[in-house]
């Protein structure tokens, strides 16, 4: 398959394997060859005109000479005129740039000029002779039954032109070869830093971000080296920043894992120790109430103990739910209790919820992440949004758990609150969701308000539920 890198030179795809300076040298040599061809065309045109003028002038001179000879022969007696004409013709031999034929009255050729001795035996190629042929007509003169034909002959002039063209072609080929070698050598030296640039790019591609290039003397290559070094500096900084961010994320993940573990341990201790102790105290107080109906001094305090221990049990239960949310099979109930408690604490904000989770259990990690996101989102509404309404929707669609929490507050672009914890909740929320393979989006409406959209995969293995008092 071929294509053109210049209108005059079709090149196949194999040439693409040539080096840059070789291809540039070929292009420049081709341009020089085109210029030489144009100059050769002008030379051929001028040479053709010169040959035409030379042969025409020679023919006119020869015709005038023949007329003069014929005028002299007229003075010779008629019987001797033929011999006199042949004698003059043989003495002269070949007329300059012309062939002379003499025919008698019967049309027989009785004399013809001898072949040229100049460059005898040689002739220019037929196509070249046709290209430069003068095309002058044959001149005819008559005397006493003899016909003299003067035929212009430009073969020697054309042969000279051919020899000159061959010599010039040889010099042109030598010149083009020298031009190609000189151009290729000069470009090879000028572009030698490109090899170093390629090696630097290869090292950088293999992760050697400390690779730098010297500033080359050539202005264009100097700009390339400065741009490469600047890119390498920025790339190194980006890699270092990515390493720091990855380290920070790993530390954050480990802290979250440790915090969750601590929450589970504390919840277990509260359930096993405190909750059971409170249950035992309440049972003893109930027994005292049953046995001291006729002793008001004991009966009333015992009833008080039963009531207080009941409140303590409810408090411990709430603490357990906050420390360790219920397993996935009670996610909807956990969210409802959480939302109800939040609404009691913040009656000035209207809370609308839509929970479409279904009866199928949700993985514990997924349920815990949803609860934490709702907790953090509602906390941000109280701290920063200055909203009067919050809309929460948790739905289960096509293997995904989708959560949307929107408020009508001032939006994210407003000045943040001065309360502690600002700015870290959303980042932690995103890291929790990313750890489960989900994605998180934030939207701020033009007229105010802020919306959190989370989408988490609902394909995790189910963990065994853990009961809490």
C-alpha positions in Angstrom: 0.0 0.0 0.0 1.4 3.4 -1.0 0.6 7.0 0.0 2.2 10.4 -0.7 4.2 12.5 1.7 4.8 15.0 -1.2 2.7 15.3 -4.3 5.5 14.0 -6.6 6.8 11.1 -4.5 4.6 8.1 -3.6 6.1 6.2 -0.7 5.0 2.8 0.7 4.5 2.1 4.4 7.9 0.4 4.7 9.5 3.9 4.5 7.9 4.7 7.9 10.5 2.4 9.5 13.2 4.8 8.3 14.7 7.2 10.9 13.4 10.8 11.0 16.6 12.4 9.6 16.7 9.8 6.8 13.2 10.6 5.8 13.8 14.4 6.0 16.9 13.9 3.9 14.9 12.0 1.3 12.3 14.7 1.2 14.8 17.5 0.8 16.7 15.5 -1.9 13.4 14.9 -3.7 12.6 18.6 -3.6 16.1 19.4 -5.1 15.5 16.7 -7.8 12.2 18.4 -8.6 13.9 21.7 -9.0 16.6 20.2 -11.2 13.9 18.6 -13.4 12.2 22.0 -13.8 15.5 23.6 -14.7 16.1 20.7 -17.2 12.8 21.5 -18.8 13.7 25.1 -19.3 17.2 24.0 -20.7 15.5 21.6 -23.1 13.2 24.4 -24.4 16.1 26.8 -24.8 18.3 24.1 -26.5 15.5 23.2 -29.0 15.2 26.9 -30.0 18.9 27.2 -30.3 19.1 24.1 -32.5 16.3 25.3 -34.7 17.9 28.7 -35.1 21.4 27.2 -35.8 20.1 24.7 -38.5 17.8 27.3 -40.1 20.7 29.7 -40.4 23.0 27.0 -41.8 20.3 26.0 -44.3 19.8 29.6 -45.5 23.6 30.0 -46.0 23.7 26.7 -47.9 20.8 27.7 -50.1 22.4 31.0 -50.9 25.7 29.2 -51.8 23.8 26.8 -54.1 22.1 29.6 -55.8 25.5 31.3 -56.3 26.9 28.0 -57.7 24.0 27.6 -60.0 24.4 31.2 -61.3 28.1 30.4 -62.1 27.1 27.1 -63.9 24.7 29.0 -66.1 27.8 30.4 -67.9 29.0 26.9 -68.6 27.9 25.3 -71.9 24.8 23.2 -71.4 26.6 19.9 -72.3 29.1 20.4 -69.5 26.8 21.8 -66.8 26.0 18.4 -65.3 29.6 17.4 -64.9 30.4 20.8 -63.6 27.6 20.5 -61.0 28.7 17.1 -59.8 32.3 18.2 -59.6 31.5 21.2 -57.4 29.3 19.0 -55.2 32.0 16.3 -54.8 34.6 19.0 -54.0 32.5 20.5 -51.3 31.4 17.2 -49.7 28.9 17.7 -47.0 27.2 21.0 -46.7 27.0 22.3 -43.1 24.1 20.9 -41.1 22.4 19.8 -44.4 22.2 16.8 -46.7 22.5 17.5 -50.5 20.8 15.2 -53.0 21.1 15.6 -56.8 18.7 13.8 -59.0 18.6 13.7 -62.8 15.5 14.2 -65.0 14.6 10.6 -64.5 14.5 11.0 -60.7 17.6 8.9 -60.1 19.9 10.0 -57.3 23.3 10.8 -58.9 24.8 12.4 -55.8 24.3 12.3 -52.1 26.3 14.1 -49.4 28.6 11.8 -47.4 27.8 10.8 -43.8 29.0 13.3 -41.1 32.4 12.6 -39.7 31.7 14.5 -36.4 30.8 11.9 -33.7 30.4 9.4 -36.5 28.5 6.2 -35.7 26.6 7.8 -32.8 23.1 9.1 -32.5 20.9 10.5 -29.7 17.9 8.3 -28.6 14.9 8.6 -30.9 12.6 10.0 -28.2 15.2 12.7 -27.4 15.7 13.5 -31.2 11.9 13.8 -31.6 11.8 16.1 -28.6 14.4 18.5 -30.0 13.8 18.1 -33.8 13.7 21.4 -35.7 11.3 20.3 -38.3 12.6 22.6 -41.1 11.3 21.9 -44.7 13.4 20.6 -47.5 14.7 23.2 -50.0 14.6 22.3 -53.7 16.5 24.0 -56.6 16.4 23.0 -60.3 18.9 23.6 -63.2 18.7 22.0 -66.7 16.9 18.8 -65.7 18.7 18.4 -62.4 16.9 18.7 -59.0 18.9 19.7 -56.0 17.4 18.9 -52.6 18.8 20.6 -49.5 17.5 18.6 -46.4 18.3 20.2 -43.0 20.2 17.7 -40.7 20.1 18.6 -36.9 21.3 15.1 -35.7 24.8 16.4 -34.7 23.4 19.3 -32.8 20.9 17.0 -31.0 23.7 14.6 -30.2 25.7 17.4 -28.7 22.7 18.3 -26.6 22.3 14.7 -25.5 25.9 14.5 -24.4 25.5 17.7 -22.5 22.4 16.4 -20.8 24.1 13.1 -19.9 27.0 15.0 -18.3 24.6 17.3 -16.4 22.5 14.3 -15.3 25.7 12.7 -13.9 26.6 15.8 -12.0 23.0 16.2 -10.8 22.9 12.7 -9.4 26.3 13.2 -7.7 25.0 16.5 -6.3 21.7 14.9 -5.0 23.7 12.1 -3.4 26.0 14.6 -1.7 23.0 16.7 -0.6 21.3 13.6 0.9 24.4 12.5 2.8 25.1 16.1 4.0 21.4 16.6 5.1 21.2 13.3 6.8 24.5 13.8 8.6 23.5 17.4 9.7 20.1 16.3 10.9 21.5 13.3 12.6 23.9 15.5 14.6 21.1 18.1 15.3 18.6 15.5 16.4 21.0 13.3 18.4 19.4 14.6 21.7 16.2 12.9 20.6 17.7 9.5 21.5 18.3 10.8 25.0 14.8 12.2 25.2 13.4 8.8 24.2 15.5 7.0 26.8 14.2 9.5 29.4 10.6 8.8 28.4 11.2 5.1 28.6 12.7 5.4 32.1 9.8 7.6 33.2 7.3 5.1 31.7 8.9 2.3 33.8 8.3 4.4 37.0 11.6 6.2 37.3 10.0 9.6 38.0 13.4 11.1 39.1 14.6 11.2 35.5 15.5 14.6 34.2 16.9 16.0 30.9 19.7 18.5 30.4 18.7 21.8 28.7 19.9 21.4 25.1 21.5 24.2 23.1 19.0 23.9 20.3 16.1 26.2 21.2 13.4 23.8 20.2 15.0 20.8 22.0 15.7 23.1 24.9 12.0 23.9 25.2 11.2 20.1 25.0 13.7 19.4 27.8 12.3 22.1 30.0 8.7 20.9 29.4 9.7 17.3 30.1 11.5 18.3 33.4 8.5 20.4 34.4 6.2 17.5 33.7 8.5 15.1 35.6 8.4 17.4 38.6 4.6 17.6 38.6 4.3 13.9 38.0 6.7 13.2 41.0 4.7 15.6 43.2 1.4 13.9 42.1 2.9 10.4 42.8 4.1 11.6 46.3 0.7 13.1 46.9 -1.1 9.9 45.9 1.2 7.9 48.2 0.4 10.2 51.0 -3.3 10.1 50.3 -3.2 6.3 50.0 -1.4 6.1 53.3 -3.9 8.4 54.9 -6.8 6.3 53.5 -5.2 3.2 54.9 -4.8 4.7 58.3 -8.4 6.0 58.2 -9.6 2.5 57.2 -7.7 0.9 60.0 -9.0 3.6 62.4 -12.6 2.9 61.3 -12.0 -0.9 61.6 -10.5 -0.4 65.1 -13.4 2.0 66.1 -16.0 -0.5 64.9 -14.2 -3.3 66.9 -14.1 -1.1 70.0 -17.8 -0.3 69.5 -18.6 -4.0 69.3 -16.5 -4.8 72.4 -18.1 -2.0 74.4 -21.6 -3.0 73.3 -20.9 -6.6 74.2 -19.6 -5.6 77.7 -22.6 -3.3 78.2 -25.0 -6.1 77.2 -23.2 -8.8 79.2 -22.4 -6.9 82.3 -24.4 -3.8 82.8 -27.6 -4.9 81.1 -27.7 -8.2 83.0 -27.0 -6.4 86.3 -29.8 -4.0 85.7 -32.1 -6.9 84.8 -31.1 -8.6 88.1 -31.8 -5.4 90.1 -35.1 -5.0 88.4 -36.1 -8.6 89.1 -35.1 -8.2 92.8 -37.0 -4.9 93.1 -40.1 -6.6 91.5 -39.9 -9.4 94.0 -39.8 -6.9 96.8 -42.8 -5.1 95.3 -44.8 -8.3 95.3 -43.9 -9.2 98.9 -44.3 -5.8 100.6 -47.8 -4.8 99.5 -48.7 -4.3 103.2 -45.4 -2.4 104.0 -45.6 1.0 102.2 -42.2 2.0 103.5 -40.7 -0.8 101.3 -43.3 -1.1 98.6 -43.0 2.5 97.3 -39.2 2.6 97.1 -39.2 -0.9 95.4 -41.7 0.4 92.8 -39.3 3.4 92.2 -36.4 1.0 91.7 -38.5 -1.0 89.2 -39.3 2.2 87.3 -35.7 3.5 87.4 -34.2 0.2 86.3 -36.8 0.1 83.4 -35.6 3.5 82.3 -32.0 2.4 82.7 -32.7 -0.7 80.5 -34.2 1.6 77.8 -31.2 3.9 78.0 -28.8 1.0 77.7 -30.8 -0.4 74.8 -30.5 2.9 73.0 -26.8 3.1 73.7 -26.4 -0.4 72.3 -28.2 0.5 69.2 -26.0 3.5 68.6 -22.8 1.6 69.4 -23.7 -1.4 67.3 -26.7 -0.9 64.9 -29.0 -3.9 64.5 -28.1 -6.5 61.9 -29.3 -6.2 58.3 -32.5 -8.1 58.9 -33.7 -5.2 61.1 -32.4 -2.3 59.1 -35.8 -0.7 58.5 -36.7 -0.9 62.2 -33.3 0.5 63.2 -33.7 3.4 60.9 -37.2 4.1 62.1 -36.0 4.2 65.7 -33.1 6.4 64.8 -35.3 8.8 62.8 -37.9 8.9 65.6 -35.3 9.8 68.2 -33.8 12.5 65.9 -37.3 14.0 65.3 -37.9 14.2 69.0 -34.6 16.0 69.5 -35.2 18.4 66.6 -39.0 19.1 66.3 -38.3 22.3 64.4 -37.2 20.4 61.3 -39.8 18.4 59.4 -38.6 14.9 58.6 -40.1 12.9 55.7 -38.9 9.3 55.2 -39.6 6.6 52.7 -38.0 3.2 53.5 -38.6 0.5 50.8 -36.1 -2.1 51.8 -38.2 -5.3 51.6 -38.2 -8.4 53.8 -34.9 -9.8 52.5 -32.0 -9.3 55.0 -29.2 -6.8 54.3 -25.6 -7.6 55.0 -24.4 -6.3 58.4 -21.6 -4.1 56.9 -24.0 -2.6 54.4 -26.6 -2.0 57.1 -24.1 -0.4 59.4 -22.8 1.9 56.6 -26.4 3.0 55.8 -27.0 3.8 59.4 -23.8 5.8 59.7 -24.5 7.7 56.5 -28.0 8.7 57.8 -26.5 9.6 61.2 -23.8 11.8 59.6 -26.2 13.4 57.1 -28.7 14.3 59.8 -25.9 15.7 62.0 -24.7 17.9 59.1 -28.3 19.2 58.6 -28.4 20.3 62.2 -24.9 21.8 62.2 -24.7 23.5 58.8 -27.8 23.5 56.7 -30.2 25.7 58.7 -33.0 23.7 57.0 -36.7 23.4 57.9 -37.3 20.2 56.0 -35.4 16.9 55.4 -36.4 14.2 53.0 -34.9 10.7 53.4 -35.4 7.8 51.0 -33.8 4.3 51.2 -34.8 1.9 48.4 -33.7 -1.4 47.1 -33.6 -1.7 43.3 -32.0 -4.3 41.0 -29.3 -5.5 43.4 -28.5 -1.9 44.7 -29.4 -0.1 47.8 -30.0 3.6 47.0 -30.0 6.3 49.7 -31.1 9.9 49.1 -31.0 12.6 51.9 -32.0 16.1 50.8 -32.7 19.3 52.7 -33.9 22.8 51.9 -31.1 24.6 53.7 -28.5 27.0 52.6 -26.5 24.5 50.5 -22.9 23.4 50.6 -21.5 26.7 49.2 -22.6 28.6 52.3 -20.1 29.6 55.0 -19.6 26.4 57.1 -20.4 26.3 60.8 -17.8 26.8 63.4 -18.8 23.7 65.3 -16.2 20.9 65.6 -16.1 18.1 63.1 -16.9 20.3 60.0 -15.5 19.1 56.7 -14.6 15.5 57.8 -18.1 13.8 57.7 -18.5 13.8 54.0 -15.0 12.5 53.4 -15.6 9.7 55.9 -18.9 9.0 54.3 -17.3 8.7 50.9 -14.6 6.4 52.2 -17.2 4.1 53.8 -19.1 3.8 50.6 -16.0 3.3 48.4 -14.9 0.5 50.7 -18.1 -1.4 49.9 -17.7 -0.7 46.1 -20.4 1.9 45.9 -20.4 5.5 44.8 -21.5 8.8 46.4 -22.7 12.0 44.8 -23.5 15.5 46.1 -25.9 18.0 44.6 -26.5 21.6 45.4 -29.6 23.3 43.9 -29.4 26.8 42.5 -32.0 28.1 45.0 -30.4 26.4 48.0 -30.5 23.0 49.6 -28.2 20.1 49.6 -28.7 16.4 48.5 -26.7 13.3 49.2 -27.1 10.4 46.8 -25.4 7.0 47.7 -25.6 3.8 45.8 -24.3 0.6 47.4 -24.1 -2.9 45.9 -26.5 -5.3 47.7 -24.6 -8.5 47.0 -22.5 -9.0 50.1 -22.6 -12.2 52.2 -25.0 -12.1 55.0 -23.5 -12.0 58.5 -25.2 -13.8 61.3 -27.4 -11.4 63.3 -26.3 -10.4 66.8 -29.1 -9.8 69.3 -29.1 -6.8 71.6 -31.1 -6.2 74.7 
